[in-house]
C-alpha cells in the first residue's frame, strides 16, 4: 500500500478499535520515495518518470502517488528505452524516481536519455 493509503487505513481501524497497535510495514526507502513524490505537489511538474520493474508493486505505487500528487503525466518505465515514443513537446518540468530495488545504472541511463531529449528539443 502507499504510505497515505496505509495511514488512512490505520486511522479508520483506530477509530473502531482505539486499543489497536500498529507497526510500520513499509521499508524506509519506499516510504521516503513516496513522500518525495508527494512533495512534488503544486511545484509545476508536467511529468513524473518512474523507473522500475513493471511487476513491482513499489514501482506501481510510486506512479499512483504521482497521479495523486496531481502530476498530469506519469510514465512508468523499465529502462531508458521506455521514453521512446513519448511526446515531450509540451513538457517543461520533469521529475524522476525509481523503485527501491531499481539498479543505479538504469536510473543514470534514463536521466542521460532525458538530457539528450531536452537538448534535441531546444535546438
N, C-alpha and C positions, 0 to 999 in steps of 0.2 A: 504494500500500500504506500501511497505517498505520505509524506510527513503530515501534511494538512488533513488528509483523509483519516490517518490514524488518530490524530488529535481529536477530530470530530467524533470518531467512534468512541474513544476513551471518555470524552465529555458526556456523551449520551449514556454510556454504561455507568459512569459515576453518578449521574442524576438518579438512575434507577437503583443502583447499588452503592451507596455512599461509602461502604466499608471496603470496596474493591481496591486492590493494589495493582499497580501497572508497572511493567518493565519495558524498557526501550528495546525493541527488537530490530530497529533499523540501524545498520552499521554507520559509523561516523562519516565515512567517505560519501555514502549515499545521502545521508542527511544534509551534509554540507553542500553537496551539489544541488540538491533540490532547493535548499534555502537560497543559494546563489542565483538560481534561475528565478525564483520568486522575487528576489531583489531587483530583477530587471524590469519589473512592472513600472509603467509610466516613465521609462527612460528613453523612449523613442526607438526601440529596436524594431526593425522590419522583419528580421529573420533570425530564428534560432536553429543552428545546426547541431544535432545530437548524434554523436558518433558512438556506435556500439553494435553488438550482435542484435539482429532483428528479433531473435527469440528471447533476448534478455528482458526480464520484467523491469529491472532497474532502468534500462535504456528507454523502454516504453513509458515508464512513469516520468522520466525527465522530459520527454516530449509532451506528455499530457500536462505536466506542470507548466511548461512554456505556454501552452494554449490557455491554461487557467490564469497565467500572468498577463494575458492579453496580447501576446506577441502574434501579429497577424499571420505569419508564415512559420511553420515548424517543419524542418526537413530532417527526418531520421535516416541516417545513412550508416553503412557498414565500413566504408572506406572513401577516400577522396573521389573515386570514380562515381560515387553516388551524387556528386554535384553536377555531373554532366546532364545536360538537358534542362536544368532549372533556369528559368528566365530571371536573371539578375538585373535587368534593365531598370527596374523601379526600386531596387533595394539600395538603401542608403547606409543602414547600420546593421551589422551582423554580430551576433554572439555565438560562441562555440562552447559546447560542453560535451562530456562523454560519460559513458557508464564507468563504474568504479574499476572494472577489470579490462577496460579497453587499453590495448598496448600504446605506449607513448609514440611509437613511430607512426601509427595511424592518425593520431592527433596532429603530429607535426606535418605529415603529408597533406592532411586536409587543410590546415592553416596555410601552408605554402600554396596549395591549389587556389585557395580563396584570394591570396595576394596576386597570383597570376591572373585570375579572373578580373580583379579590380584594376590591374594595370591595363588589361585589354579593353575594359570599358572606358577608361579615362584617356585613351589615345586620341 
